Amino acid sequence: LGRRDPVDCMVGVSFCAVLGVGMALCASWGLAAGFGVIFTPLHLNIPFLLVGLGVDDAFILVTEFQRASQKGQGKTEAMRTAMRVGGMSIFITSLTDFLAFAIGSTTQLPALSAFCVYAGLGVIFDFFFQVTFFMACVSLNASRSENQRRDCICCFRAKSEPDHIPYQTPARGCCCFKCTSDVLEPNFKRYASTLVTWPCRAFICALFLIFLGLSSNGIHRMQVNFKLDWFLPADSYLNKAFKWEKDYFVSSTPFYVYIKDVDYYNRQVELNRIQTFLQTSKWIVEQSTSFWFPDFLSWCKDTTPYSNYYQNVSGIVSLTNETLFYNGLSTYINSNGSRYIRDIQFIDSSDPTRGILASRGSGQISVTEFTNSGKEKYEAMTELRSECNDAMNYNDARVFSNNFLYWEEFSLIRGELIQNILIAVAVMFIIVFVMIVQWQVVLSVALAIGATIINTLGMSYYWGVELNSVVTIFVLISIGLSVDYSAHIGHTFKESYGTSIERAVKALTNTGPPVFNAIFSTFIAILVLANSKTYIYKVFFQFFLLTTLFGGFNGLVVLPALLATIGGDKIEASSPTDVLEAGRKSIGGASALMLEKKESTVDGRNSLAGKSTQLNNAL
């Protein structure tokens, strides 16, 4: 944040920036938990998001404060400038991120909805503490610098140098590092001047389209999949056991068919269909099913007096006496059919003729959690439901397995992801348009943000990532970071004057260094996760790395080149003379004389009477 100087190095302010993020995290988690929002292990990734956003905001605010100080502004005026320029910039990004997460909280997936609630509150509190607590720390730090007190150990003064002015005179070096020059801003100016040349812009455009094409292909090919064993380290005991089961044995997934309190006696035809479904479905392992109805009827066939009422019509077996049906079933499950005693619940066990409250059958699905793809698991689940519905109405009989809790998301996740991305991009476009207004800048920023999202998701396919709820959450985090990497450049461009090329150079020179610092610090921070063995942190590392790389590429390379091309000119009329010259070129001699009259009145150099005579003569 600071310079290589014993007074201006801002180590203490850096600590305050991270402390502000911690305060935002505690406040958001406490508020959300207080309202009863669920907390899942995926929420543990939110601190990384808030650190990335908070550090980026801190770089923007401090850079604007330092730039104002370098222009000779006092502490109070520099704070105003930092809040007016940098504060507005981080307000745009924070509001955009918050609204994106707020709308994302309406998703049908409870875990994803809860994540968006926690993340959205975190973004708002992060902005609040940055513009209050952190800027207060910057102000106190400025007072310390004015008194020439050393950073962190402010009880001691630095070597007295009467000519030293914080952030204006050259840095003096700190500790063992004697290099005092600022390397980022001059290099960014040279880099920006090269970037806006036509050959560079053409090359950047070609590279942008190549990345966009590869990413689009990756998104198209990406499959939906999720396996519980992904959450286990590769060398864990359980993972090895799962591997042995897959290699040496036929594994399957248990399921049940639940039947509610229907009139079982009058619906024996449908009970026969349930048995047929269990025996003929391609998704059910042969000889793995267990259903009380056919075994009960077989027992009735060989047992009196039930055999007198047993009938078989074209393969449809039934018992034609209702009283014997219910009493016989009670007798059966308490004798030969005792293995079904937990599968049948009578309304009143002392009087079976009152009917059955609920019953169930069971079996094994040939598709498993650990060996099949997400597409196969979803197909098995949906077809089993459809076949069971054909046998007995869905409201009366349902197929269920505990694994369906995970397979269910395969039908929702792609649609939810697309919906959240589209909503987030739409929200970003609206907020950026309202705050920046200039449509060329808004379109460029939106394109850079959208490209970062597409690049991050699409390129993850080539890294072996498949779609699921975990990936969806990381995509939302990527959206939040990509906004910060592009919107600040766009806002600075909007505030700059000159031709489109000059404005692009100014935007990249002024805002490029803090954005680069934010990207680089995030990149360094996530390198510790490079060797992670847990699925969540492996994917987290992949997405954060791709976000920083493509966010930096689109924000610091593509966006400036695009703004230099279509951003438009913005000429500043800074004096009455400039207005006069513009008027002379646009409206002719007589009108120019009138402007001269106005100019002379402002300057006070000519008399009113003389100018009136001149104007009358001209007219």
C-alpha positions as CSV (number, residue, x, y, z in Angstrom):
1,L,0.0,0.0,0.0
2,G,2.7,2.5,0.9
3,R,6.2,3.4,-0.3
4,R,9.7,2.2,0.6
5,D,10.0,4.8,3.4
6,P,10.3,4.4,7.2
7,V,7.4,6.8,7.6
8,D,5.2,6.2,4.5
9,C,5.4,2.4,4.2
10,M,1.9,1.8,5.6
11,V,2.5,-1.5,7.2
12,G,0.0,-0.6,10.0
13,V,-2.6,0.5,7.4
14,S,-2.2,-2.9,5.6
15,F,-3.0,-4.7,8.9
16,C,-6.0,-2.5,9.3
17,A,-7.2,-3.4,5.8
18,V,-7.2,-7.1,6.7
19,L,-8.7,-6.4,10.1
20,G,-11.6,-4.6,8.4
21,V,-12.2,-7.7,6.3
22,G,-12.2,-9.8,9.5
23,M,-14.8,-7.4,11.1
24,A,-17.0,-7.7,8.0
25,L,-16.8,-11.4,8.2
26,C,-17.8,-11.6,11.9
27,A,-20.6,-9.1,11.4
28,S,-22.1,-10.8,8.3
29,W,-21.8,-14.3,9.8
30,G,-23.3,-13.2,13.1
31,L,-26.2,-11.4,11.4
32,A,-27.0,-14.3,9.1
33,A,-26.8,-16.9,11.8
34,G,-28.9,-14.7,14.0
35,F,-31.7,-14.9,11.4
36,G,-31.4,-18.6,11.3
37,V,-29.7,-19.0,7.9
38,I,-28.1,-22.4,7.6
39,F,-24.3,-22.7,7.6
40,T,-22.5,-25.3,5.4
41,P,-18.8,-26.3,4.9
42,L,-18.9,-24.4,1.6
43,H,-19.3,-21.1,3.6
44,L,-15.7,-21.5,4.7
45,N,-14.7,-20.2,1.3
46,I,-16.3,-16.8,1.9
47,P,-13.3,-15.4,3.8
48,F,-11.2,-15.8,0.7
49,L,-13.8,-13.9,-1.3
50,L,-14.0,-11.0,1.2
51,V,-10.2,-10.8,1.5
52,G,-9.9,-10.5,-2.3
53,L,-12.6,-7.8,-2.4
54,G,-11.4,-6.0,0.7
55,V,-7.8,-5.8,-0.3
56,D,-8.8,-4.6,-3.8
57,D,-10.9,-1.8,-2.2
58,A,-8.0,-0.9,0.1
59,F,-5.6,-0.5,-2.8
60,I,-8.1,1.7,-4.7
61,L,-8.8,4.0,-1.7
62,V,-5.1,4.4,-0.6
63,T,-3.9,5.0,-4.2
64,E,-6.4,7.8,-4.6
65,F,-5.4,9.3,-1.2
66,Q,-1.7,9.1,-2.1
67,R,-2.3,10.7,-5.6
68,A,-4.2,13.6,-4.0
69,S,-1.5,14.1,-1.5
70,Q,1.2,14.1,-4.2
71,K,-0.7,17.0,-5.8
72,G,-0.2,19.0,-2.7
73,Q,-3.7,18.5,-1.1
74,G,-3.9,18.6,2.7
75,K,-5.0,15.6,4.7
76,T,-8.7,16.6,4.8
77,E,-8.9,17.5,1.1
78,A,-7.0,14.3,0.1
79,M,-9.6,12.3,2.2
80,R,-12.4,14.0,0.3
81,T,-10.8,13.2,-3.0
82,A,-10.2,9.6,-2.1
83,M,-13.8,9.1,-1.0
84,R,-15.2,10.9,-4.0
85,V,-13.1,9.0,-6.6
86,G,-12.1,5.8,-5.0
87,G,-15.2,5.6,-2.8
88,M,-17.5,5.8,-5.7
89,S,-15.5,3.2,-7.6
90,I,-15.7,0.6,-4.8
91,F,-19.3,1.5,-4.2
92,I,-20.1,0.5,-7.8
93,T,-18.4,-2.8,-7.4
94,S,-19.8,-3.5,-3.9
95,L,-23.3,-2.7,-4.9
96,T,-23.0,-4.9,-8.0
97,D,-21.7,-7.8,-6.0
98,F,-24.3,-7.5,-3.3
99,L,-27.2,-7.4,-5.7
100,A,-25.8,-10.4,-7.7
101,F,-25.6,-12.4,-4.5
102,A,-29.0,-11.1,-3.3
103,I,-30.7,-12.3,-6.4
104,G,-28.7,-15.5,-6.3
105,S,-30.2,-16.3,-2.9
106,T,-33.5,-16.9,-4.6
107,T,-32.2,-20.2,-6.1
108,Q,-34.0,-23.5,-5.4
109,L,-30.9,-25.0,-3.9
110,P,-30.9,-24.3,-0.1
111,A,-27.1,-24.6,0.3
112,L,-26.4,-22.2,-2.6
113,S,-29.1,-19.8,-1.4
114,A,-27.6,-19.7,2.1
115,F,-24.1,-19.1,0.7
116,C,-25.4,-16.1,-1.3
117,V,-27.0,-14.7,1.8
118,Y,-23.7,-14.9,3.8
119,A,-21.6,-13.7,0.9
120,G,-24.0,-10.7,0.1
121,L,-24.0,-9.5,3.7
122,G,-20.2,-9.9,3.8
123,V,-19.8,-7.7,0.7
124,I,-22.0,-5.0,2.3
125,F,-20.2,-5.0,5.6
126,D,-16.8,-5.1,3.8
127,F,-17.7,-1.9,2.0
128,F,-19.0,-0.3,5.2
129,F,-15.9,-1.0,7.2
130,Q,-13.6,0.1,4.3
131,V,-15.2,3.5,4.0
132,T,-15.5,4.0,7.8
133,F,-13.0,2.1,9.8
134,F,-10.3,1.7,7.2
135,M,-10.4,5.3,6.0
136,A,-10.3,6.5,9.6
137,C,-7.1,4.4,9.9
138,V,-5.7,6.1,6.8
139,S,-6.5,9.5,8.3
140,L,-4.7,8.6,11.5
141,N,-1.8,7.3,9.5
142,A,-1.6,10.6,7.6
143,S,-1.3,12.4,10.9
144,R,1.4,10.1,12.0
145,S,3.3,10.7,8.7
146,E,3.0,14.4,9.1
147,N,4.8,14.1,12.5
148,Q,7.5,12.0,11.0
149,R,6.8,9.1,13.3
150,R,7.9,5.6,12.1
151,D,5.3,3.2,10.9
152,C,4.1,0.5,13.5
153,I,6.5,1.9,16.1
154,C,5.1,5.4,16.1
155,C,6.7,6.3,19.5
156,F,9.9,6.9,17.6
157,R,10.5,9.6,15.0
158,A,12.3,9.0,11.8
159,K,15.6,10.9,11.1
160,S,14.7,14.6,10.9
161,E,14.5,15.8,7.4
162,P,12.8,19.2,7.2
163,D,12.3,19.0,3.5
164,H,10.5,15.6,3.6
165,I,6.8,15.8,2.8
166,P,4.8,12.6,2.9
167,Y,4.0,11.1,-0.5
168,Q,5.5,14.1,-2.3
169,T,9.3,14.1,-1.8
170,P,11.2,10.9,-2.9
171,A,11.0,7.9,-0.7
172,R,14.0,7.2,1.5
173,G,14.1,3.4,1.5
174,C,13.2,1.2,4.5
175,C,14.9,-1.5,6.4
176,C,17.4,-3.3,4.3
177,F,15.8,-2.2,1.0
178,K,17.4,1.0,-0.3
179,C,15.5,1.1,-3.6
180,T,13.3,4.1,-3.4
181,S,11.6,4.5,-6.8
182,D,8.1,3.5,-7.6
183,V,8.3,0.9,-10.3
184,L,4.7,0.2,-11.0
185,E,3.2,3.5,-12.1
186,P,6.0,4.5,-14.6
187,N,6.0,1.0,-16.1
188,F,2.2,1.0,-16.4
189,K,2.4,4.2,-18.2
190,R,4.9,2.8,-20.7
191,Y,2.8,-0.4,-20.9
192,A,-0.4,1.6,-21.5
193,S,1.2,3.6,-24.3
194,T,2.3,0.4,-26.1
195,L,-1.1,-1.3,-25.5
196,V,-3.1,1.3,-27.3
197,T,-1.2,1.1,-30.6
198,W,-3.1,-0.5,-33.4
199,P,-0.9,-3.6,-33.8
200,C,-1.2,-4.4,-30.1
201,R,-5.0,-3.9,-30.1
202,A,-5.3,-6.2,-33.1
203,F,-3.3,-8.9,-31.4
204,I,-5.2,-8.5,-28.2
205,C,-8.5,-8.8,-30.1
206,A,-7.3,-12.0,-31.8
207,L,-6.1,-13.5,-28.4
208,F,-9.4,-12.5,-26.8
209,L,-11.5,-14.3,-29.4
210,I,-9.3,-17.4,-29.2
211,F,-9.8,-17.6,-25.4
212,L,-13.5,-16.9,-25.8
213,G,-13.8,-19.7,-28.4
214,L,-12.0,-22.2,-26.3
215,S,-14.0,-21.3,-23.2
216,S,-17.3,-21.5,-25.0
217,N,-16.3,-25.0,-26.3
218,G,-15.4,-26.0,-22.7
219,I,-18.8,-24.8,-21.3
220,H,-20.6,-26.7,-24.1
221,R,-18.8,-29.9,-23.3
222,M,-18.9,-29.7,-19.5
223,Q,-20.9,-32.4,-17.8
224,V,-22.9,-32.3,-14.6
225,N,-21.5,-34.7,-12.0
226,F,-20.9,-35.0,-8.3
227,K,-19.5,-37.8,-6.2
228,L,-19.2,-38.0,-2.4
229,D,-15.8,-39.6,-2.6
230,W,-14.5,-36.4,-4.2
231,F,-14.6,-34.9,-0.7
232,L,-12.1,-37.4,0.6
233,P,-8.3,-37.2,0.1
234,A,-7.0,-39.5,-2.6
235,D,-4.9,-41.5,-0.1
236,S,-7.6,-41.8,2.6
237,Y,-8.7,-45.2,4.0
238,L,-12.3,-44.8,2.6
239,N,-11.2,-43.8,-0.9
240,K,-9.1,-47.0,-1.1
241,A,-12.1,-49.0,0.1
242,F,-14.3,-47.5,-2.6
243,K,-11.7,-48.2,-5.2
244,W,-11.5,-51.9,-4.2
245,E,-15.3,-52.2,-4.3
246,K,-15.3,-50.6,-7.8
247,D,-12.5,-52.9,-9.1
248,Y,-13.5,-56.2,-7.6
249,F,-17.2,-56.2,-6.8
250,V,-20.6,-55.3,-8.3
251,S,-21.8,-52.4,-6.3
252,S,-25.3,-50.9,-6.2
253,T,-27.5,-48.3,-4.6
254,P,-30.3,-49.3,-2.2
255,F,-33.8,-47.7,-2.8
256,Y,-37.3,-48.1,-1.6
257,V,-40.8,-47.8,-3.0
258,Y,-43.1,-46.2,-0.5
259,I,-46.9,-46.7,-0.7
260,K,-49.2,-44.5,1.5
261,D,-52.6,-45.3,3.1
262,V,-54.5,-46.3,0.0
263,D,-57.2,-49.0,-0.2
264,Y,-54.8,-51.9,-0.7
265,Y,-57.6,-54.5,-1.2
266,N,-59.2,-52.6,-4.1
267,R,-55.9,-51.7,-5.7
268,Q,-54.3,-55.1,-5.9
269,V,-54.0,-54.7,-9.7
270,E,-51.7,-51.7,-9.1
271,L,-49.8,-53.7,-6.5
272,N,-49.2,-56.3,-9.2
273,R,-47.8,-53.6,-11.4
274,I,-45.5,-52.4,-8.7
275,Q,-44.1,-56.0,-8.5
276,T,-43.7,-56.1,-12.4
277,F,-41.9,-52.7,-12.3
278,L,-39.5,-54.1,-9.6
279,Q,-38.7,-57.2,-11.7
280,T,-38.4,-55.7,-15.2
281,S,-36.8,-52.2,-14.8
282,K,-33.4,-52.1,-16.5
283,W,-32.1,-49.9,-13.7
284,I,-32.8,-52.5,-10.9
285,V,-30.3,-55.3,-10.1
286,E,-31.9,-58.7,-10.8
287,Q,-33.1,-60.7,-7.8
288,S,-32.3,-57.7,-5.5
289,T,-35.9,-56.7,-4.8
290,S,-38.1,-57.4,-1.8
291,F,-41.8,-56.7,-1.9
292,W,-44.3,-58.2,0.5
293,F,-47.3,-58.5,-1.9
294,P,-46.3,-61.3,-4.2
295,D,-44.9,-63.4,-1.4
296,F,-48.1,-62.9,0.7
297,L,-50.2,-64.0,-2.3
298,S,-48.0,-67.1,-2.8
299,W,-48.5,-67.9,0.9
300,C,-52.3,-67.5,0.5
301,K,-52.3,-69.8,-2.4
302,D,-51.0,-72.7,-0.3
303,T,-52.8,-71.8,3.0
304,T,-56.4,-72.4,3.9
305,P,-58.9,-70.7,4.1
306,Y,-57.1,-68.1,2.0
307,S,-56.5,-70.5,-0.9
308,N,-60.3,-70.6,-1.4
309,Y,-60.3,-66.9,-2.4
310,Y,-57.0,-66.8,-4.3
311,Q,-57.3,-66.1,-8.0
312,N,-54.9,-65.6,-10.9
313,V,-56.3,-63.9,-14.0
314,S,-53.8,-63.5,-16.8
315,G,-50.9,-63.1,-14.4
316,I,-52.8,-60.7,-12.1
317,V,-53.0,-62.4,-8.7
318,S,-55.4,-61.3,-6.0
319,L,-57.4,-62.3,-2.9
320,T,-61.2,-61.8,-3.3
321,N,-62.2,-61.5,0.4
322,E,-61.3,-58.2,2.0
323,T,-61.5,-59.4,5.6
324,L,-59.3,-62.3,4.9
325,F,-56.9,-60.1,2.9
326,Y,-56.1,-57.8,5.9
327,N,-56.3,-60.5,8.6
328,G,-54.3,-62.9,6.5
329,L,-51.6,-60.3,5.9
330,S,-51.3,-59.7,9.7
331,T,-51.0,-63.4,10.3
332,Y,-48.4,-63.8,7.5
333,I,-46.0,-61.0,8.7
334,N,-46.1,-62.5,12.2
335,S,-45.2,-66.0,11.0
336,N,-43.7,-67.0,7.6
337,G,-43.3,-63.4,6.4
338,S,-41.7,-62.0,9.5
339,R,-39.0,-60.4,7.4
340,Y,-41.6,-57.9,6.2
341,I,-42.8,-56.9,9.6
342,R,-41.1,-53.5,9.3
343,D,-42.3,-53.0,5.8
344,I,-46.0,-52.8,6.7
345,Q,-47.7,-50.4,9.2
346,F,-51.3,-51.1,10.0
347,I,-53.7,-48.3,11.1
348,D,-54.5,-50.5,14.1
349,S,-52.4,-53.6,14.7
350,S,-55.1,-55.0,17.0
351,D,-57.7,-54.7,14.2
352,P,-56.0,-55.3,10.8
353,T,-59.3,-54.9,8.9
354,R,-59.1,-51.1,9.5
355,G,-56.5,-51.0,6.7
356,I,-52.8,-50.3,6.1
357,L,-51.3,-47.0,7.0
358,A,-48.2,-47.4,4.8
359,S,-46.0,-50.1,3.3
360,R,-42.8,-50.3,1.2
361,G,-40.8,-52.5,-1.1
362,S,-37.0,-52.3,-1.7
363,G,-34.3,-53.1,-4.2
364,Q,-30.9,-52.2,-5.5
365,I,-30.2,-49.7,-8.4
366,S,-27.4,-50.7,-10.7
367,V,-26.1,-47.2,-10.8
368,T,-23.9,-46.1,-7.9
369,E,-22.7,-42.9,-6.3
370,F,-19.0,-43.7,-7.0
371,T,-18.8,-45.5,-10.3
372,N,-21.3,-43.7,-12.6
373,S,-21.5,-40.3,-14.2
374,G,-24.0,-37.6,-13.1
375,K,-25.9,-38.1,-16.4
376,E,-26.4,-41.8,-15.7
377,K,-27.4,-41.2,-12.1
378,Y,-30.0,-38.6,-13.1
379,E,-31.4,-40.8,-15.9
380,A,-31.8,-43.7,-13.5
381,M,-33.6,-41.6,-10.9
382,T,-36.0,-40.0,-13.3
383,E,-36.8,-43.3,-15.2
384,L,-37.4,-45.2,-12.0
385,R,-39.8,-42.5,-10.9
386,S,-41.6,-42.6,-14.2
387,E,-41.9,-46.4,-14.2
388,C,-43.2,-46.4,-10.7
389,N,-45.8,-43.7,-11.6
390,D,-47.0,-45.9,-14.5
391,A,-47.6,-48.7,-12.0
392,M,-49.3,-46.6,-9.3
393,N,-50.1,-42.9,-9.2
394,Y,-47.2,-40.7,-8.1
395,N,-49.3,-39.3,-5.2
396,D,-49.7,-42.8,-3.8
397,A,-46.3,-44.5,-4.5
398,R,-42.9,-43.0,-4.7
399,V,-39.4,-44.3,-5.3
400,F,-36.7,-42.9,-2.9
401,S,-33.1,-43.4,-2.1
402,N,-30.9,-41.3,0.2
403,N,-28.6,-40.8,-2.8
404,F,-31.4,-39.0,-4.6
405,L,-30.6,-36.0,-2.4
406,Y,-27.4,-35.6,-4.5
407,W,-28.7,-36.8,-7.8
408,E,-31.6,-34.4,-7.7
409,E,-29.3,-31.4,-8.3
410,F,-28.2,-32.8,-11.7
411,S,-31.6,-31.6,-13.1
412,L,-31.3,-28.2,-11.5
413,I,-27.7,-27.2,-11.5
414,R,-27.1,-26.2,-15.1
415,G,-30.3,-24.2,-15.2
416,E,-29.5,-22.6,-11.9
417,L,-26.0,-21.7,-13.0
418,I,-27.1,-20.1,-16.2
419,Q,-29.8,-18.2,-14.4
420,N,-27.5,-16.9,-11.8
421,I,-24.9,-15.9,-14.3
422,L,-27.4,-14.1,-16.5
423,I,-29.0,-12.3,-13.5
424,A,-25.6,-11.3,-12.2
425,V,-24.4,-9.9,-15.5
426,A,-27.8,-8.1,-16.0
427,V,-27.4,-6.5,-12.5
428,M,-23.8,-5.5,-13.2
429,F,-24.8,-3.9,-16.5
430,I,-27.6,-1.9,-14.9
431,I,-25.5,-0.7,-11.9
432,V,-22.5,0.1,-14.0
433,F,-24.8,2.0,-16.5
434,V,-26.4,4.0,-13.7
435,M,-23.1,4.9,-12.1
436,I,-21.0,5.5,-15.3
437,V,-23.7,6.5,-17.7
438,Q,-21.5,6.5,-20.9
439,W,-22.8,3.5,-22.9
440,Q,-19.4,2.8,-24.6
441,V,-17.7,2.4,-21.2
442,V,-20.6,0.4,-19.8
443,L,-20.6,-2.0,-22.7
444,S,-16.8,-2.4,-22.5
445,V,-16.9,-3.1,-18.8
446,A,-19.8,-5.6,-19.1
447,L,-18.0,-7.4,-22.0
448,A,-14.8,-7.7,-19.9
449,I,-16.7,-9.0,-16.9
450,G,-18.8,-11.4,-19.0
451,A,-15.7,-12.7,-20.7
452,T,-13.9,-13.3,-17.4
453,I,-16.9,-15.4,-16.2
454,I,-17.0,-17.4,-19.5
455,N,-13.2,-17.9,-19.5
456,T,-13.0,-19.0,-15.9
457,L,-15.8,-21.6,-16.3
458,G,-14.9,-22.7,-19.7
459,M,-11.2,-23.2,-19.1
460,S,-11.9,-25.2,-15.9
461,Y,-13.3,-27.9,-18.2
462,Y,-9.8,-28.5,-19.6
463,W,-8.7,-28.9,-16.0
464,G,-11.1,-31.7,-15.4
465,V,-13.8,-29.8,-13.6
466,E,-17.4,-30.9,-13.8
467,L,-20.6,-28.9,-13.0
468,N,-22.2,-29.2,-9.5
469,S,-23.3,-27.0,-6.7
470,V,-19.7,-26.5,-5.5
471,V,-18.6,-25.2,-8.9
472,T,-21.7,-23.0,-9.0
473,I,-20.7,-21.3,-5.8
474,F,-17.1,-20.8,-7.0
475,V,-18.5,-19.2,-10.2
476,L,-20.4,-16.7,-8.1
477,I,-17.2,-15.9,-6.3
478,S,-15.5,-15.4,-9.6
479,I,-18.2,-13.0,-10.7
480,G,-17.6,-10.9,-7.6
481,L,-13.9,-10.7,-8.2
482,S,-14.2,-10.1,-11.9
483,V,-16.3,-7.0,-11.2
484,D,-13.5,-5.4,-9.2
485,Y,-10.9,-6.2,-11.8
486,S,-12.8,-4.3,-14.5
487,A,-15.1,-1.8,-13.1
488,H,-12.4,0.4,-11.5
489,I,-10.6,0.8,-14.8
490,G,-13.9,1.8,-16.4
491,H,-14.8,4.3,-13.7
492,T,-11.4,6.0,-14.0
493,F,-11.7,6.1,-17.8
494,K,-15.1,7.8,-17.4
495,E,-13.5,10.5,-15.1
496,S,-10.6,11.2,-17.4
497,Y,-10.4,13.8,-20.2
498,G,-8.8,13.6,-23.7
499,T,-9.1,11.4,-26.7
500,S,-10.1,7.8,-26.2
501,I,-6.5,6.7,-26.4
502,E,-5.4,9.4,-23.9
503,R,-8.2,8.4,-21.5
504,A,-7.3,4.7,-21.7
505,V,-3.6,5.5,-21.0
506,K,-4.7,7.6,-18.0
507,A,-7.1,5.0,-16.7
508,L,-4.5,2.2,-16.9
509,T,-1.7,4.4,-15.5
510,N,-3.8,5.6,-12.5
511,T,-5.9,2.5,-11.6
512,G,-3.8,-0.2,-13.2
513,P,-1.2,-0.4,-10.3
514,P,-3.8,-0.9,-7.5
515,V,-5.8,-3.4,-9.5
516,F,-2.6,-5.3,-10.4
517,N,-1.6,-5.3,-6.7
518,A,-5.0,-6.7,-5.8
519,I,-4.7,-9.4,-8.4
520,F,-1.1,-10.3,-7.5
521,S,-1.8,-10.4,-3.8
522,T,-4.8,-12.8,-4.4
523,F,-2.7,-14.9,-6.7
524,I,0.1,-15.2,-4.1
525,A,-2.5,-16.0,-1.3
526,I,-4.1,-18.9,-3.2
527,L,-0.8,-20.6,-4.1
528,V,-0.8,-22.2,-0.6
529,L,-3.8,-24.3,-1.9
530,A,-2.0,-25.6,-4.9
531,N,-1.2,-29.0,-3.3
532,S,-4.6,-29.4,-1.6
533,K,-5.9,-33.0,-1.7
534,T,-9.5,-32.2,-0.7
535,Y,-11.9,-31.7,-3.6
536,I,-13.4,-28.4,-2.4
537,Y,-10.0,-26.7,-2.0
538,K,-8.7,-28.2,-5.2
539,V,-11.5,-26.7,-7.2
540,F,-11.4,-23.5,-5.2
541,F,-7.7,-23.1,-6.2
542,Q,-8.5,-23.8,-9.8
543,F,-11.3,-21.2,-10.0
544,F,-9.4,-18.5,-8.1
545,L,-6.3,-19.0,-10.2
546,L,-8.3,-18.8,-13.4
547,T,-10.2,-15.8,-12.1
548,T,-7.1,-13.9,-11.3
549,L,-5.4,-14.8,-14.6
550,F,-8.4,-14.0,-16.9
551,G,-9.7,-11.2,-14.7
552,G,-6.3,-9.6,-15.0
553,F,-6.2,-10.3,-18.7
554,N,-9.6,-8.9,-19.4
555,G,-9.4,-6.0,-17.0
556,L,-5.8,-4.8,-17.6
557,V,-5.4,-5.9,-21.3
558,V,-8.6,-6.3,-23.1
559,L,-10.7,-3.5,-21.4
560,P,-8.1,-0.7,-22.0
561,A,-7.7,-1.7,-25.6
562,L,-11.4,-1.8,-26.1
563,L,-11.9,1.6,-24.4
564,A,-9.1,3.1,-26.5
565,T,-11.1,1.9,-29.6
566,I,-14.7,2.7,-28.8
567,G,-14.5,4.7,-25.5
568,G,-14.9,8.1,-27.2
569,D,-13.3,11.4,-26.6
570,K,-14.0,13.7,-23.6
571,I,-12.6,17.2,-24.0
572,E,-12.4,19.4,-20.9
573,A,-13.4,23.1,-21.4
574,S,-11.3,24.5,-18.5
575,S,-11.5,28.3,-19.1
576,P,-13.6,31.0,-20.7
577,T,-11.0,31.4,-23.4
578,D,-11.5,27.7,-24.4
579,V,-15.3,28.3,-24.6
580,L,-14.7,31.3,-26.7
581,E,-12.5,29.4,-29.1
582,A,-15.0,26.7,-29.4
583,G,-17.7,29.3,-30.0
584,R,-15.7,31.0,-32.7
585,K,-15.3,27.7,-34.6
586,S,-19.0,26.7,-34.4
587,I,-21.1,29.9,-34.6
588,G,-19.4,32.6,-36.7
589,G,-18.3,36.1,-36.3
590,A,-21.2,37.9,-34.7
591,S,-21.8,35.2,-32.1
592,A,-18.0,35.2,-31.4
593,L,-18.2,39.0,-30.7
594,M,-20.9,38.3,-28.2
595,L,-18.7,35.7,-26.5
596,E,-15.9,38.2,-26.5
597,K,-18.2,40.6,-24.6
598,K,-18.9,37.9,-22.0
599,E,-15.2,37.1,-21.7
600,S,-14.2,40.7,-21.2
601,T,-16.8,41.1,-18.4
602,V,-15.5,38.0,-16.6
603,D,-11.9,39.1,-16.9
604,G,-12.6,42.8,-16.0
605,R,-9.9,44.0,-18.4
606,N,-12.1,46.1,-20.7
607,S,-14.8,48.6,-19.9
608,L,-18.5,47.8,-20.3
609,A,-19.1,50.9,-22.4
610,G,-16.3,50.2,-24.9
611,K,-17.4,46.6,-25.4
612,S,-21.0,47.6,-26.0
613,T,-19.8,50.1,-28.7
614,Q,-17.8,47.3,-30.3
615,L,-20.7,45.0,-30.3
616,N,-23.1,47.6,-31.7
617,N,-20.6,48.4,-34.5
618,A,-20.3,44.7,-35.4
619,L,-24.1,44.3,-35.4
